Amino acid sequence: MNEFVTLNTGARMPRIGLGTWQSPLSEVKSAVKAAIDAGYRHIDTAYAYGNEAAIGEALQEVFAEGKIRREDLFITTKLWNTFHRPEHVRECLEYSLRQLQLGYVDLYLVHNTVAWKYQPPPSLGRAEDDPVPFQQTWHAMEELVDLGLAKAIGVSNACGAMLWDILAYARIPPAMNQIELHPFCPQPELIQYCLRKGIQVTAYSPLGSHGTRAAAGDATQNVLLEDPVVRAIAAKHHQTPAQVCLRWAYQREGGRLCVIPKSTRPDHIRDNLGMCGWALDEADMRQLDSRPFYRFFDKIEMYGVPLFH
Ligand SMILES: NC(=O)c1ccc[n+]([C@@H]2O[C@H](COP(=O)([O-])OP(=O)(O)OC[C@H]3O[C@@H](n4cnc5c(N)ncnc54)[C@H](OP(=O)(O)O)[C@@H]3O)[C@@H](O)[C@H]2O)c1
């Protein structure tokens, strides 16, 4: 199974990355350093995560220690909803680059395909809706590639209709669609469409965003790592439920997806690399593919409308 996917730009992207959403400022720097020490070469962040500066410090330290060079790492960050107007797209990336202390990112994603009114950095709050045609945003994203500020561009949370639209006018087609993907939300048709169109897929929240719902007071149901089928398959293979979920995503589509579990715990960061060393059998995959559907991020709370159906 490949450790890398090849993007439609020809660049190689490590399939396993460290997620950093909700990684607190006090912990994300050591998490990134622990991940790089453990062998991760791909870090996923976003303007909206508010932790790019601490990640930048971690990167500077590992570069200064001579452990690794910039070109050995694959860094993804994302354009926030308040910067979709074409005149603000470059501003958002340049802000992120200053925080990350980098000259370019390997992949720049539009975080969500809907826009809010502009707010200057580092503002993050909910702003009013802004009717920006996505085509304008996408053409501004393409200019970032021309300028060498982003090696590749893509989208996140894009449904099939949105991708269909982008492909109609893109001079540079999206290299990636980063989507929610775990056994409660397998999305096979969307993945297959993406791959047919040369758009790679990254699985976000591969552990069901463990803890996020509990923190929001919803601990009673839909905890992926406590799902009886996930737990039974874990017991059968002498693995943890987390390993089963990560391996399921890693093994899908003949091993063509990227997976970005978040952790700030050094033991989890190391354990999560273990998704490469063993395999689920076909019966396990079938069972995991057919869990009851549940999307943790329907985005209704953010936008007042489901973005995906
Ligand atoms: N594009 C988007 O809209 C979007 C949306 C959501 C997420 N993402 C990206 O995807 C990444 C991952 O998604 P996520 O953060 O929602 O959730 P996730 O990776 O599914 O789950 C993270 C949670 O699982 C725990 N965990 C990690 N490894 C574990 C293990 N081996 N055993 C048990 N628990 C473990 C973590 O706690 P500890 O830290 O204590 O280990 C954390 O509470 C994000 O960080 C972000 O980079 C993108």
The ligand as a Gaussian input file, in Angstrom:
#p B3LYP/6-31G(d) Opt

LIG

0 1
 N      -11.936000      20.673000       6.756000
 C      -12.749000      20.649000       7.790000
 O      -13.842000      21.265000       7.800000
 C      -12.348000      19.830000       8.975000
 C      -13.305000      19.528000       9.978000
 C      -12.901000      18.740000      11.061000
 C      -11.591000      18.281000      11.123000
 N      -10.666000      18.614000      10.155000
 C       -9.241000      18.170000      10.229000
 O       -9.218000      16.774000      10.543000
 C       -8.502000      16.580000      11.750000
 C       -9.056000      15.386000      12.512000
 O      -10.427000      15.553000      12.832000
 P      -10.952000      15.885000      14.318000
 O       -9.938000      16.691000      15.031000
 O      -12.332000      16.418000      14.153000
 O      -11.134000      14.492000      15.024000
 P      -10.486000      13.031000      15.047000
 O       -9.107000      13.014000      14.548000
 O      -11.509000      12.140000      14.450000
 O      -10.508000      12.779000      16.622000
 C       -9.674000      13.509000      17.479000
 C       -9.986000      13.074000      18.906000
 O       -9.606000      11.709000      19.083000
 C       -8.684000      11.587000      20.169000
 N       -7.697000      10.572000      19.791000
 C       -6.679000      10.689000      18.910000
 N       -6.010000       9.529000      18.795000
 C       -6.628000       8.657000      19.618000
 C       -6.402000       7.301000      19.946000
 N       -5.405000       6.611000      19.371000
 N       -7.229000       6.707000      20.852000
 C       -8.256000       7.404000      21.405000
 N       -8.524000       8.698000      21.158000
 C       -7.705000       9.323000      20.257000
 C       -8.073000      12.956000      20.329000
 O       -7.704000      13.202000      21.673000
 P       -6.157000      13.421000      22.123000
 O       -5.695000      14.714000      21.512000
 O       -6.283000      13.465000      23.610000
 O       -5.407000      12.222000      21.625000
 C       -9.244000      13.861000      19.944000
 O      -10.121000      14.015000      21.053000
 C       -8.687000      17.929000      12.481000
 O       -7.827000      18.074000      13.579000
 C       -8.467000      18.880000      11.341000
 O       -7.083000      18.982000      11.055000
 C      -11.047000      19.362000       9.084000

